[in-house]
Amino acid sequence: MGKEKIHINIVVIGHVDSGKSTTTGHLIYKCGGIDKRTIEKFEKEAAEMGKGSFKYAWVLDKLKAERERGITTKAK
């Protein structure tokens, strides 16, 4: 029998620009929810926009406006 994956619910609360999306995106990556190739793609695209540190936030921030402004505009 294979190893079961445990599911947990997490709530992330913080002030504006405190890094909620970045922290959550990094957690998703570290837990295997997104692959290294995708993160590398986000890193390249973010660097091209002058926002290299936003690569993990882009796991959650899909809208063009969110990526351009550097803030999450839609509640998840």
N, CA and C atoms as a LAMMPS dump frame, in Angstrom:
ITEM: TIMESTEP
0
ITEM: NUMBER OF ATOMS
228
ITEM: BOX BOUNDS ff ff ff
-5.0000000000000000e+02 5.0000000000000000e+02
-5.0000000000000000e+02 5.0000000000000000e+02
-5.0000000000000000e+02 5.0000000000000000e+02
ITEM: ATOMS id mol type element x y z
1 1 1 N 0.848 -1.18 0
2 1 2 C 0 0 0
3 1 3 C 0.894 1.243 0
4 2 1 N 0.557 2.242 -0.824
5 2 2 C 1.336 3.471 -0.924
6 2 3 C 1.141 4.379 0.275
7 3 1 N 2.053 5.297 0.403
8 3 2 C 1.992 6.261 1.498
9 3 3 C 0.889 7.283 1.218
10 4 1 N -0.003 7.464 2.181
11 4 2 C -1.09 8.436 2.026
12 4 3 C -0.57 9.848 2.236
13 5 1 N -1.083 10.766 1.443
14 5 2 C -0.743 12.169 1.622
15 5 3 C -1.735 12.778 2.597
16 6 1 N -1.219 13.519 3.54
17 6 2 C -2.061 14.188 4.527
18 6 3 C -2.468 15.55 3.969
19 7 1 N -3.738 15.871 4.086
20 7 2 C -4.237 17.175 3.668
21 7 3 C -4.458 18.03 4.908
22 8 1 N -4.028 19.274 4.818
23 8 2 C -4.25 20.206 5.922
24 8 3 C -4.828 21.502 5.355
25 9 1 N -5.52 22.223 6.203
26 9 2 C -6.032 23.539 5.842
27 9 3 C -5.181 24.575 6.559
28 10 1 N -4.784 25.601 5.832
29 10 2 C -3.944 26.655 6.394
30 10 3 C -4.592 28 6.093
31 11 1 N -4.571 28.874 7.067
32 11 2 C -5.038 30.244 6.888
33 11 3 C -3.825 31.154 7.015
34 12 1 N -3.662 32.064 6.062
35 12 2 C -2.544 33.003 6.09
36 12 3 C -3.13 34.402 6.224
37 13 1 N -2.746 35.07 7.289
38 13 2 C -3.265 36.409 7.575
39 13 3 C -2.082 37.352 7.742
40 14 1 N -2.202 38.547 7.19
41 14 2 C -1.14 39.526 7.357
42 14 3 C -1.53 40.847 6.725
43 15 1 N -0.738 41.853 7.022
44 15 2 C -0.963 43.184 6.469
45 15 3 C -0.651 43.19 4.97
46 16 1 N -1.065 44.233 4.298
47 16 2 C -0.751 44.428 2.889
48 16 3 C 0.77 44.412 2.723
49 17 1 N 1.239 43.744 1.69
50 17 2 C 2.671 43.659 1.369
51 17 3 C 3.512 42.974 2.441
52 18 1 N 2.887 42.092 3.225
53 18 2 C 3.655 41.376 4.251
54 18 3 C 4.224 40.053 3.744
55 19 1 N 3.889 39.662 2.503
56 19 2 C 4.452 38.451 1.921
57 19 3 C 3.585 37.218 2.024
58 20 1 N 2.284 37.405 2.149
59 20 2 C 1.371 36.253 2.272
60 20 3 C 1.416 35.36 1.034
61 21 1 N 1.307 35.939 -0.136
62 21 2 C 1.332 35.143 -1.37
63 21 3 C 2.698 34.515 -1.595
64 22 1 N 3.752 35.246 -1.315
65 22 2 C 5.104 34.713 -1.469
66 22 3 C 5.332 33.54 -0.531
67 23 1 N 4.943 33.693 0.721
68 23 2 C 5.101 32.615 1.702
69 23 3 C 4.282 31.39 1.307
70 24 1 N 3.041 31.616 0.912
71 24 2 C 2.164 30.508 0.536
72 24 3 C 2.673 29.812 -0.727
73 25 1 N 3.095 30.582 -1.715
74 25 2 C 3.642 30 -2.937
75 25 3 C 4.893 29.179 -2.668
76 26 1 N 5.751 29.681 -1.774
77 26 2 C 6.969 28.95 -1.415
78 26 3 C 6.617 27.651 -0.691
79 27 1 N 5.64 27.699 0.18
80 27 2 C 5.186 26.5 0.892
81 27 3 C 4.635 25.46 -0.092
82 28 1 N 3.839 25.909 -1.046
83 28 2 C 3.295 25.002 -2.063
84 28 3 C 4.433 24.349 -2.844
85 29 1 N 5.436 25.14 -3.203
86 29 2 C 6.59 24.601 -3.93
87 29 3 C 7.348 23.58 -3.082
88 30 1 N 7.648 23.931 -1.852
89 30 2 C 8.406 23.039 -0.966
90 30 3 C 7.66 21.74 -0.678
91 31 1 N 6.343 21.781 -0.689
92 31 2 C 5.539 20.577 -0.429
93 31 3 C 5.283 19.769 -1.705
94 32 1 N 5.835 20.204 -2.831
95 32 2 C 5.701 19.455 -4.074
96 32 3 C 4.457 19.76 -4.875
97 33 1 N 3.778 20.85 -4.542
98 33 2 C 2.558 21.206 -5.258
99 33 3 C 2.806 21.854 -6.605
100 34 1 N 4.041 22.263 -6.846
101 34 2 C 4.422 22.869 -8.126
102 34 3 C 5.869 22.46 -8.396
103 35 1 N 6.192 22.231 -9.649
104 35 2 C 7.53 21.71 -9.951
105 35 3 C 8.575 22.809 -10.139
106 36 1 N 9.836 22.397 -10.087
107 36 2 C 10.957 23.329 -10.189
108 36 3 C 10.955 24.068 -11.525
109 37 1 N 10.589 23.38 -12.579
110 37 2 C 10.569 23.994 -13.907
111 37 3 C 9.604 25.182 -13.954
112 38 1 N 8.449 25.036 -13.322
113 38 2 C 7.467 26.121 -13.294
114 38 3 C 7.998 27.305 -12.496
115 39 1 N 8.618 27.026 -11.348
116 39 2 C 9.2 28.105 -10.536
117 39 3 C 10.292 28.821 -11.324
118 40 1 N 11.111 28.077 -12.039
119 40 2 C 12.164 28.688 -12.856
120 40 3 C 11.568 29.573 -13.95
121 41 1 N 10.44 29.146 -14.515
122 41 2 C 9.735 29.953 -15.527
123 41 3 C 9.231 31.25 -14.897
124 42 1 N 8.606 31.138 -13.713
125 42 2 C 8.124 32.331 -13.011
126 42 3 C 9.288 33.257 -12.665
127 43 1 N 10.405 32.683 -12.247
128 43 2 C 11.579 33.478 -11.878
129 43 3 C 12.088 34.276 -13.079
130 44 1 N 12.159 33.638 -14.233
131 44 2 C 12.62 34.31 -15.454
132 44 3 C 11.658 35.429 -15.85
133 45 1 N 10.369 35.125 -15.85
134 45 2 C 9.369 36.125 -16.233
135 45 3 C 9.358 37.298 -15.253
136 46 1 N 9.467 36.993 -13.965
137 46 2 C 9.477 38.047 -12.95
138 46 3 C 10.711 38.932 -13.102
139 47 1 N 11.861 38.318 -13.364
140 47 2 C 13.098 39.08 -13.545
141 47 3 C 12.991 40.01 -14.752
142 48 1 N 12.358 39.541 -15.81
143 48 2 C 12.172 40.363 -17.011
144 48 3 C 11.314 41.589 -16.727
145 49 1 N 10.437 41.479 -15.715
146 49 2 C 9.578 42.608 -15.328
147 49 3 C 10.185 43.42 -14.189
148 50 1 N 11.404 43.046 -13.766
149 50 2 C 12.052 43.742 -12.657
150 50 3 C 11.478 43.37 -11.305
151 51 1 N 10.862 42.187 -11.213
152 51 2 C 10.23 41.734 -9.977
153 51 3 C 10.709 40.322 -9.624
154 52 1 N 12.016 40.114 -9.669
155 52 2 C 12.588 38.788 -9.464
156 52 3 C 12.191 38.097 -8.18
157 53 1 N 11.946 38.858 -7.137
158 53 2 C 11.603 38.258 -5.842
159 53 3 C 10.15 37.778 -5.778
160 54 1 N 9.392 37.987 -6.835
161 54 2 C 7.967 37.645 -6.832
162 54 3 C 7.675 36.247 -7.368
163 55 1 N 8.698 35.466 -7.662
164 55 2 C 8.48 34.169 -8.318
165 55 3 C 7.539 33.26 -7.55
166 56 1 N 7.618 33.233 -6.232
167 56 2 C 6.73 32.36 -5.454
168 56 3 C 5.318 32.928 -5.366
169 57 1 N 5.195 34.24 -5.314
170 57 2 C 3.867 34.862 -5.274
171 57 3 C 3.092 34.533 -6.546
172 58 1 N 3.805 34.369 -7.65
173 58 2 C 3.148 34.102 -8.926
174 58 3 C 2.536 32.712 -8.997
175 59 1 N 2.846 31.853 -8.037
176 59 2 C 2.152 30.563 -7.944
177 59 3 C 0.664 30.826 -7.743
178 60 1 N 0.338 31.868 -6.985
179 60 2 C -1.048 32.225 -6.683
180 60 3 C -1.567 33.365 -7.556
181 61 1 N -0.719 34.332 -7.836
182 61 2 C -1.133 35.518 -8.587
183 61 3 C -1.061 35.231 -10.084
184 62 1 N -2.193 34.905 -10.666
185 62 2 C -2.258 34.504 -12.074
186 62 3 C -2.623 35.654 -13.013
187 63 1 N -3.344 36.637 -12.497
188 63 2 C -3.811 37.729 -13.352
189 63 3 C -2.673 38.669 -13.741
190 64 1 N -2.711 39.163 -14.966
191 64 2 C -1.692 40.084 -15.459
192 64 3 C -1.595 41.319 -14.565
193 65 1 N -2.742 41.841 -14.152
194 65 2 C -2.761 43.037 -13.301
195 65 3 C -2.084 42.773 -11.957
196 66 1 N -2.283 41.59 -11.403
197 66 2 C -1.646 41.239 -10.13
198 66 3 C -0.129 41.217 -10.285
199 67 1 N 0.329 40.635 -11.353
200 67 2 C 1.769 40.52 -11.582
201 67 3 C 2.396 41.877 -11.879
202 68 1 N 1.704 42.72 -12.622
203 68 2 C 2.229 44.048 -12.939
204 68 3 C 2.289 44.936 -11.702
205 69 1 N 1.237 44.888 -10.885
206 69 2 C 1.162 45.742 -9.697
207 69 3 C 1.905 45.169 -8.501
208 70 1 N 2.13 43.854 -8.513
209 70 2 C 2.841 43.224 -7.407
210 70 3 C 1.978 43.012 -6.185
211 71 1 N 0.658 42.999 -6.374
212 71 2 C -0.256 42.742 -5.258
213 71 3 C -1.367 41.805 -5.719
214 72 1 N -1.865 41.015 -4.79
215 72 2 C -2.984 40.132 -5.086
216 72 3 C -4.249 40.972 -5.101
217 73 1 N -5.011 40.894 -6.18
218 73 2 C -6.219 41.717 -6.291
219 73 3 C -7.492 40.908 -6.156
220 74 1 N -7.355 39.594 -6.178
221 74 2 C -8.526 38.73 -6.09
222 74 3 C -8.347 37.788 -4.911
223 75 1 N -9.354 37.73 -4.041
224 75 2 C -9.28 36.819 -2.897
225 75 3 C -9.246 35.387 -3.398
226 76 1 N -8.443 34.569 -2.748
227 76 2 C -8.304 33.168 -3.161
228 76 3 C -9.355 32.349 -2.491
